[in-house]
């Protein structure tokens, strides 16, 4: 397996890559409710920048144990930084957001602050109904600093984004789903099965089509309708010349599941 090896005590990131192309990333700091420190940030960035993307079909992020996806940034690790150094603590979120494969946050328990921002940087979010979401930063004299305000307002609108950030209060998974903050809220006993159903769809989907769809959808918020539809049309045209499209047509004619190779 070409996944880099990590010292769990140093990096606090557990990684596995199965033969389907599912890259599973776990924040492995349960004693601190999976708080995000420099080791976690560096571990995630190093992984996504060095792993062989051709072997990856999708990425999931979760927290160790069932108490927290992540309770937020390790505040103590930020206390002695200069303002410029504090700004440098946030690239992880952009690396996750820009990763060319689909990403899924699998959320149990607390999903707060920097942990919430990690979930927002993913393409999709599935949560157990006992999960809680929030941005407590204002109570510390801060604001979300890893893209939280910007991604939040795009998902839930300005009013709800300001409510979460200004008040610093938590919302449960059912309200988060109602607001559009997450894709699904499911009972804890159905959580693993639901996450696996998402993973199965992603690892069996056409890799080139998924990559193109992610790029076009991500660009939609910063593009005019005309520019966005032009980009979509170009991607569509490119995909019609791929082996994956030929396989998809053949599988449809033969009434079987396609086997996409990403070519």
C-alpha positions as CSV (number, residue, x, y, z in Angstrom):
1,X,0.0,0.0,0.0
2,X,1.4,3.4,-1.0
3,X,-0.2,5.3,1.8
4,X,2.5,7.0,3.9
5,X,3.2,5.5,7.3
6,X,2.5,7.8,10.3
7,X,3.7,7.7,13.8
8,X,0.4,7.6,15.6
9,X,1.8,9.2,18.8
10,X,3.3,12.0,16.8
11,X,0.8,12.6,14.0
12,X,-2.4,11.4,15.6
13,X,-3.8,10.4,12.2
14,X,-4.7,6.8,11.4
15,X,-4.9,5.9,7.7
16,X,-6.1,3.0,5.7
17,X,-6.6,2.4,2.0
18,X,-8.5,-0.6,0.8
19,X,-8.5,-2.4,-2.5
20,X,-11.6,-0.5,-3.6
21,X,-9.8,2.8,-3.3
22,X,-11.5,4.0,-0.1
23,X,-9.0,6.1,1.8
24,X,-10.1,6.3,5.4
25,X,-8.6,9.1,7.6
26,X,-9.2,9.0,11.3
27,X,-8.3,11.8,13.7
28,X,-6.9,9.6,16.5
29,X,-6.8,11.8,19.6
30,X,-9.9,10.5,21.5
31,X,-8.5,11.7,24.9
32,X,-8.7,15.3,23.7
33,X,-12.0,14.7,21.8
34,X,-10.0,14.6,18.6
35,X,-8.8,18.2,18.9
36,X,-7.0,19.4,15.8
37,X,-3.3,20.2,16.6
38,X,-0.3,20.7,14.4
39,X,0.3,17.0,14.1
40,X,-3.2,16.4,12.8
41,X,-2.9,19.3,10.3
42,X,0.5,18.2,9.1
43,X,-0.6,14.5,8.9
44,X,-3.6,15.3,6.8
45,X,-1.8,17.7,4.5
46,X,1.2,15.3,4.0
47,X,-1.1,12.4,3.3
48,X,-3.3,14.1,0.7
49,X,-0.3,15.6,-1.0
50,X,1.7,12.4,-1.2
51,X,-0.7,9.6,-1.6
52,X,-1.1,8.1,-5.1
53,X,-4.4,9.8,-6.2
54,X,-4.8,7.2,-9.0
55,X,-5.3,4.6,-6.3
56,X,-7.9,6.6,-4.4
57,X,-11.6,6.7,-5.4
58,X,-12.9,8.5,-2.3
59,X,-11.8,9.8,1.1
60,X,-13.6,9.6,4.4
61,X,-12.8,11.6,7.6
62,X,-13.9,10.6,11.0
63,X,-12.9,10.9,14.7
64,X,-11.7,8.1,16.8
65,X,-14.4,6.8,19.2
66,X,-18.0,7.9,19.3
67,X,-17.7,11.0,21.5
68,X,-16.5,13.5,18.9
69,X,-15.7,13.9,15.2
70,X,-13.5,16.7,16.5
71,X,-14.2,19.2,19.3
72,X,-12.2,21.9,17.4
73,X,-8.7,23.3,17.2
74,X,-6.3,22.6,20.1
75,X,-6.4,26.2,21.4
76,X,-3.2,25.8,23.4
77,X,-1.3,25.1,20.2
78,X,-2.4,28.5,18.9
79,X,-1.7,30.5,22.1
80,X,1.9,31.3,21.4
81,X,1.7,32.1,17.7
82,X,2.1,35.5,16.0
83,X,-0.9,36.6,13.9
84,X,1.0,35.5,10.7
85,X,1.8,32.1,12.3
86,X,-1.9,31.6,13.3
87,X,-2.9,32.2,9.7
88,X,-0.5,29.5,8.6
89,X,-2.3,27.0,10.7
90,X,-5.2,26.8,8.3
91,X,-4.0,25.3,5.0
92,X,-5.3,21.8,5.8
93,X,-8.9,22.9,5.1
94,X,-8.0,24.1,1.6
95,X,-6.0,20.9,0.9
96,X,-9.0,18.9,1.8
97,X,-11.4,21.1,-0.1
98,X,-9.2,21.0,-3.3
99,X,-8.6,17.2,-3.2
100,X,-9.7,15.9,-6.6
101,X,-11.6,12.8,-5.3
102,X,-15.0,12.9,-3.4
103,X,-14.6,13.5,0.3
104,X,-17.1,12.5,3.0
105,X,-17.2,13.6,6.7
106,X,-18.6,10.8,8.9
107,X,-19.7,12.7,12.1
108,X,-20.4,11.2,15.5
109,X,-20.6,13.3,18.6
110,X,-19.1,16.8,18.8
111,X,-18.3,18.6,15.6
112,X,-17.2,22.0,16.7
113,X,-14.9,24.9,15.6
114,X,-12.0,23.6,13.6
115,X,-13.5,20.1,13.5
116,X,-16.7,21.7,12.0
117,X,-14.5,23.5,9.4
118,X,-12.9,20.2,8.4
119,X,-16.4,18.7,7.9
120,X,-17.4,21.7,5.8
121,X,-14.3,21.3,3.7
122,X,-15.5,17.9,2.7
123,X,-17.9,17.4,-0.3
124,X,-20.6,15.7,1.8
125,X,-21.4,15.1,5.5
126,X,-23.3,12.3,7.1
127,X,-24.0,12.4,10.9
128,X,-25.5,10.3,13.6
129,X,-28.5,12.0,15.3
130,X,-26.5,12.4,18.5
131,X,-24.0,14.7,16.7
132,X,-23.8,18.3,17.6
133,X,-22.5,21.1,15.4
134,X,-21.3,24.6,16.4
135,X,-18.7,27.4,16.2
136,X,-17.7,28.5,19.7
137,X,-14.9,30.8,18.6
138,X,-16.6,34.1,19.4
139,X,-16.6,33.0,23.1
140,X,-12.9,32.8,22.9
141,X,-12.5,36.2,21.2
142,X,-12.0,34.6,17.8
143,X,-13.9,33.7,14.6
144,X,-13.6,30.6,12.5
145,X,-10.3,30.8,10.7
146,X,-10.3,27.7,8.4
147,X,-12.9,28.8,5.8
148,X,-15.8,28.2,8.2
149,X,-17.6,31.5,7.7
150,X,-17.3,31.3,3.9
151,X,-18.4,27.7,3.4
152,X,-21.1,28.0,6.0
153,X,-22.8,30.9,4.3
154,X,-22.8,29.1,1.0
155,X,-24.5,26.1,2.6
156,X,-27.1,27.6,4.9
157,X,-27.4,31.2,3.9
158,X,-26.3,34.4,5.7
159,X,-28.9,34.5,8.5
160,X,-28.2,31.0,9.7
161,X,-24.5,31.4,9.3
162,X,-24.5,34.5,11.5
163,X,-26.7,32.7,14.1
164,X,-24.2,29.9,14.4
165,X,-21.2,32.1,14.5
166,X,-22.6,35.1,16.5
167,X,-24.4,33.1,19.2
168,X,-21.8,30.3,19.5
169,X,-24.5,27.8,20.3
170,X,-24.7,24.2,19.1
171,X,-27.4,22.6,16.9
172,X,-28.3,19.0,16.7
173,X,-27.9,16.8,13.6
174,X,-31.6,16.9,12.7
175,X,-31.6,20.7,12.6
176,X,-28.3,20.6,10.7
177,X,-29.8,18.4,8.1
178,X,-32.9,20.6,7.9
179,X,-30.7,23.7,7.4
180,X,-28.7,21.9,4.6
181,X,-25.5,21.9,6.7
182,X,-25.2,18.1,6.4
183,X,-26.6,15.6,3.8
184,X,-28.1,13.1,6.2
185,X,-28.8,12.6,9.9
186,X,-29.3,8.9,10.8
187,X,-29.8,7.0,14.0
188,X,-26.6,5.8,15.6
189,X,-27.5,2.2,14.9
190,X,-27.8,3.0,11.1
191,X,-24.7,5.2,10.9
192,X,-22.0,2.7,9.8
193,X,-24.3,1.2,7.2
194,X,-25.3,4.6,5.8
195,X,-21.6,5.7,5.6
196,X,-20.8,2.5,3.8
197,X,-23.6,3.0,1.3
198,X,-22.1,6.4,0.4
199,X,-18.6,4.9,0.1
200,X,-19.8,2.1,-2.1
201,X,-21.5,4.6,-4.5
202,X,-18.3,6.7,-4.6
203,X,-15.8,3.9,-5.2
204,X,-17.9,2.3,-7.9
205,X,-18.7,5.6,-9.7
206,X,-16.8,6.7,-12.8
207,X,-13.6,8.4,-11.5
208,X,-13.2,10.9,-14.3
209,X,-16.9,11.8,-14.2
210,X,-16.8,12.3,-10.4
211,X,-13.6,14.4,-10.7
212,X,-15.2,16.6,-13.4
213,X,-18.5,16.9,-11.5
214,X,-16.6,18.0,-8.4
215,X,-14.6,20.7,-10.3
216,X,-17.7,22.1,-12.0
217,X,-19.9,22.1,-8.9
218,X,-17.2,23.7,-6.8
219,X,-16.7,26.5,-9.4
220,X,-20.5,27.2,-9.5
221,X,-20.4,29.5,-6.5
222,X,-17.8,31.8,-8.0
223,X,-19.0,31.7,-11.6
224,X,-21.8,33.3,-13.6
225,X,-24.4,30.9,-14.9
226,X,-23.1,31.4,-18.4
227,X,-19.5,30.6,-17.4
228,X,-20.6,27.6,-15.3
229,X,-22.7,26.1,-18.0
230,X,-19.8,26.5,-20.5
231,X,-17.5,24.7,-18.1
232,X,-20.0,22.0,-17.6
233,X,-20.5,21.6,-21.4
234,X,-16.7,21.3,-21.9
235,X,-16.4,18.6,-19.2
236,X,-19.4,16.7,-20.7
237,X,-17.8,16.8,-24.1
238,X,-14.5,15.5,-22.8
239,X,-16.1,12.7,-20.9
240,X,-17.9,11.4,-24.1
241,X,-14.4,10.4,-25.4
242,X,-13.3,8.4,-22.4
243,X,-13.1,4.6,-22.0
244,X,-15.3,5.0,-18.9
245,X,-18.2,6.3,-21.0
246,X,-17.8,3.4,-23.4
247,X,-17.9,1.0,-20.5
248,X,-21.0,2.7,-19.1
249,X,-22.8,2.4,-22.4
250,X,-21.8,-1.3,-22.7
251,X,-22.9,-2.0,-19.2
252,X,-26.3,-0.3,-19.8
253,X,-26.9,-2.3,-23.0
254,X,-25.9,-5.6,-21.3
255,X,-27.9,-4.8,-18.1
256,X,-24.9,-5.2,-15.8
257,X,-22.9,-3.0,-13.3
258,X,-20.2,-1.0,-15.0
259,X,-16.5,-1.5,-14.1
260,X,-14.9,1.9,-14.4
261,X,-11.1,2.2,-14.7
262,X,-10.7,6.0,-14.7
263,X,-9.6,6.2,-18.3
